[in-house]
């Protein structure tokens, strides 16, 4: 009875971070009465949500007598409360957590995450991850990603792309853009037709990811390494950042981005695209499976034109809190999500798996998604995310980019604010 109840819960969308009761699955390594407390923030019909629900079923079958308590949290909830919760007795056994210096790196430096290095080697997870994907799994003593101990394991990868509504493009007689000039020309046409072309979320990550992509179109790997890994000086008044801020502000003036989008959250922006309200959304592969399941129109994707770099990395990490009560069970669950069966499922549901059998991915759209990621990865085109370098930078990016949208700050003032926050948080 508990198992059936858990399986229903695993597929439900939970509102307000409420606790889902679950299953009982049981464990060769766990005794009766053990519990695995699991947190993540993927939607039930996303590729990761579907794959992880199946992983829970497999975990249950392999661990009879173990109860699984699953609690869905939003990205924002975990972003704002993880440090406090993980430093308490309420820490879960395993959770999905954001990667990068300002998040997983910070918690590793504070001693709040379990060192997984021995487990990674023993279970062979390191052999399943490419060097680029593994970058965000390891952190040094200062919490800087790319080297040191393993504090997390991604079982998927991600990157950003342009999602576009083919039906709206056809309705307005606009061809799929192949170049950056064609993209801006298409947006001009939509504005002339009374349509705001870009779905945007000024109250969360989408707005500043537009801006970071504009900067990346004028950047190279050395620029990314200086900004993200402190391998050089990050100058927010250089050509790339200046171009990005000025172009983004200009796009607001031209009507490509609505001035009313300052209070919009990412979920609202994604839903507005699903409803066909906007022809274009630039965001991540984490939306792919959901758009496959929910969009009632013909849509497609393409990489940002005119740029060798785009936002992307290994996916969010499975991390095990230092205060977790059942670490072995957590390791077992991670191992299941890294298995070929779960990886293949994730790939066929619109995710980007890290250890799938390429021949097992049969969905055409999913194959294209994975092929584009492989192209980016092989060409060293993954440039991480703008909020990663320093603690608190995410909130600064959100608030300052909102000012660009409303016009209450100039591009120069915007870049001053970013430079100040970055310099304050970056290690000497």
Rosetta blueprint (number, residue, H / E / L):
1 X L
2 X H
3 X H
4 X H
5 X H
6 X H
7 X H
8 X H
9 X H
10 X H
11 X L
12 X L
13 X L
14 X L
15 X L
16 X L
17 X L
18 X L
19 X E
20 X E
21 X L
22 X L
23 X L
24 X E
25 X E
26 X E
27 X E
28 X L
29 X L
30 X L
31 X L
32 X L
33 X L
34 X L
35 X E
36 X E
37 X E
38 X E
39 X E
40 X E
41 X L
42 X L
43 X L
44 X L
45 X L
46 X L
47 X H
48 X H
49 X H
50 X H
51 X H
52 X H
53 X H
54 X H
55 X H
56 X H
57 X H
58 X H
59 X H
60 X H
61 X H
62 X H
63 X E
64 X E
65 X E
66 X E
67 X E
68 X E
69 X E
70 X E
71 X E
72 X E
73 X L
74 X L
75 X H
76 X H
77 X H
78 X H
79 X H
80 X H
81 X H
82 X H
83 X H
84 X H
85 X H
86 X H
87 X L
88 X L
89 X L
90 X L
91 X L
92 X L
93 X L
94 X E
95 X E
96 X E
97 X E
98 X L
99 X L
100 X L
101 X H
102 X H
103 X H
104 X H
105 X H
106 X H
107 X H
108 X H
109 X H
110 X L
111 X L
112 X L
113 X E
114 X L
115 X L
116 X L
117 X H
118 X H
119 X H
120 X H
121 X H
122 X H
123 X H
124 X L
125 X H
126 X H
127 X H
128 X H
129 X L
130 X L
131 X H
132 X H
133 X H
134 X H
135 X H
136 X H
137 X H
138 X E
139 X E
140 X L
141 X L
142 X L
143 X L
144 X L
145 X E
146 X L
147 X L
148 X L
149 X E
150 X E
151 X L
152 X L
153 X E
154 X L
155 X L
156 X E
157 X E
158 X E
159 X E
160 X E
161 X E
162 X E
163 X E
164 X E
165 X E
166 X H
167 X H
168 X H
169 X H
170 X H
171 X H
172 X L
173 X L
174 X L
175 X L
176 X L
177 X L
178 X L
179 X L
180 X H
181 X H
182 X H
183 X H
184 X H
185 X H
186 X H
187 X H
188 X H
189 X H
190 X H
191 X H
192 X H
193 X L
194 X L
195 X L
196 X L
197 X L
198 X E
199 X L
200 X L
201 X L
202 X L
203 X L
204 X L
205 X H
206 X H
207 X H
208 X H
209 X H
210 X H
211 X H
212 X H
213 X H
214 X H
215 X H
216 X H
217 X L
218 X L
219 X L
220 X L
221 X H
222 X H
223 X H
224 X H
225 X H
226 X H
227 X H
228 X H
229 X H
230 X L
231 X L
232 X L
233 X L
234 X L
235 X L
236 X L
237 X L
238 X L
239 X H
240 X H
241 X H
242 X H
243 X H
244 X H
245 X H
246 X H
247 X H
248 X H
249 X H
250 X H
251 X H
252 X H
253 X H
254 X H
255 X L
256 X L
257 X L
258 X L
259 X H
260 X H
261 X H
262 X H
263 X H
264 X L
265 X L
266 X H
267 X H
268 X H
269 X H
270 X H
271 X H
272 X H
273 X H
274 X H
275 X L
276 X L
277 X L
278 X L
279 X L
280 X E
281 X E
282 X E
283 X E
284 X E
285 X H
286 X H
287 X H
288 X H
289 X H
290 X H
291 X H
292 X H
293 X H
294 X H
295 X L
296 X L
297 X L
298 X L
299 X E
300 X E
301 X E
302 X E
303 X L
304 X L
305 X L
306 X L
307 X L
308 X L
309 X L
310 X E
311 X L
312 X E
313 X E
314 X E
315 X L
316 X L
317 X E
318 X E
319 X E
320 X L
321 X E
322 X L
323 X L
324 X L
325 X L
326 X L
327 X H
328 X H
329 X H
330 X H
331 X H
332 X H
333 X H
334 X H
335 X H
336 X H
337 X H
338 X L
339 X L
340 X H
341 X H
342 X H
343 X H
344 X H
345 X H
346 X H
347 X H
348 X H
349 X L
350 X L
351 X L
352 X E
353 X E
354 X L
355 X L
356 X L
357 X L
358 X H
359 X H
360 X H
361 X L
362 X L
363 X L
364 X H
365 X H
366 X H
367 X H
368 X H
369 X H
370 X H
371 X H
372 X H
373 X H
374 X H
375 X H
376 X H
377 X H
378 X H
379 X L
380 X L
381 X L
382 X E
383 X L
384 X E
385 X L
386 X L
387 X L
388 X L
389 X L
390 X L
391 X L
392 X L
393 X H
394 X H
395 X H
396 X H
397 X H
398 X H
399 X H
400 X H
401 X H
402 X H
403 X H
404 X H
405 X H
406 X H
407 X L
408 X L
409 X L
410 X L
411 X H
412 X H
413 X H
414 X H
415 X H
416 X H
417 X H
418 X H
419 X H
420 X H
421 X H
422 X H
423 X H
424 X H
425 X H
426 X L
427 X L
428 X L
